[in-house]
Amino acid sequence: MRYIIITILVFLSQNLFSQTGGETVYAFLNAPTSAKQIALGGVTLTSRDDVSQLLWNPSSVNSKVDGDLSVNFVNYIADINVGSLVYAKSIKPEYGTAFLGIQYFGYGDLERTEASGPEVIGTFSARDISFNLGYGYTYKQVAFGATIKYVSSKLDTYTSSAILYDLGVTYLHPDLPFVASLVVRNSGEQLTQYLDREEKVSKNVILAAEYRLEHVPIKIYGAIDDLSNWDISEPNPSKDKTDLNDNVTSEKISDISNALRHVSLGAELWPEKKLNLRIGYNHRRSQEFQLNEVRTAAGLSYGFGINTKYIKFDYAFAKFQEGAKYSTFGLTLHL
C-alpha cells in the first residue's frame, strides 16, 4: 500500500499545480472515442476488458485483451470524422502487455474567405492525429502503464507536432470487486509550433473507480476529471439575465458547482454477460449545454455492448443539444 501512495503523490506533484488560463493545443486527445467510454459518461478508466480504453489509461492493459483489435468510429457533429484503432499483444504474460493505438480527428473541408469580407474564395482542410505506443505490467494488486505518443496537427498550411506521454496506475482490490485508477495524460512538449510560438498542451489528471454490486448485476463507474485544471467553469450564455436597462449579468458559478463539473458517473447492467446495457451522466456537459426552459438531455449518454467469443460490438448515443447529437460505433475482434 505504501508504494501505491508514493506513486500517486509523484503523479500529482507533476501536474496538479500546472498553470490555468489561456488556450491549449491538442484538445482532441481528451475527447473520448470509445463507444463504451462515451456511453458511461465519457471518462471511465477502469475497464480491463476494453482494449479501446488504452488510449486513455495504459495501466488497464492486461492479458484479458491479449490479441484484441478495436476500431471505433464517431459520427460527430458538423461533419467531423473521428476514429481510433488499438491493438494489444502479450509477448509473455509475466512480461506484461504492449499495445499500439491511433486516434484521428478529421474536420472536413472548411471555407476560405478574405480577411476583409465573407466572400468564399476556396476551401482548406484540418486534421489531428496521434500515434500511440504503450506498455503495462501488473504486480499483485497494482498495475502500471505508460504510453508515448507522437501527435501531429494540421490546419491548412500550418502544422504542429509534439511528443507526449501518459502514466497510469490501477489498484485492484484483492477481496472486493473494486478497481481504482489514476492517470496523468498528455505530459510532454511540442516539437514544432504553428507560428513559432509555443502553445500549452492540454494536460489532464483523472481519478476514476468502479464497483460491482454484490447482489445486483450492475457495475457503477465514477470519475473526477481534469484535476490539473480545477477552475473549468464557463458561464452558460442561455442563463444570462438582462435587466430593464439592458444590462446583462452572466451566470455566477459557485465553488460547489465548479467541483461537480469534474464529475462523471456511469452504470452498466449485466457487465459480464453477452449483452450489456449502459447509461452515463457528465455534469459539466449538462451545465454548459443546458438551455433555459428547454429539456435538452445534455450530459446524458446511453449505449449497449454485444460480446461473443470472437467479436464485440459497442454502440453509444449522446448529444450536446437537440440539434447536435452523435452516435459512436465500436468493433473489437478477439484475434
Secondary structure, DSSP 8 states (H G I E B T S, - for coil): -HHHHHHHHHHHHHHTT---SS-EE-GGGGS---HHHHHTTS-----TT-GGGGGT-GGG--GGGTTEEEEEEEE-GGG-EEEEEEEEE-S-GGG-EEEEEEEEEEEEEEEEE-TTS--EEEEEEEEEEEEEEEEEEEETTEEEEEEEEEEEEEETTEEEEEEEEEEEEEEE-SSSSEEEEEEEEEEEEEEE-SSS---EE--EEEEEEEEE-SSSSEEEEEEE--TTS-------GGG-EE-TT--EE-----HHHHHHTTEEEEEEESTTSSEEEEEEEEHHHHHHT-BTTB---TTEEEEEEEE-SSEEEEEEEEEEETTEEEEEEEEEEE-
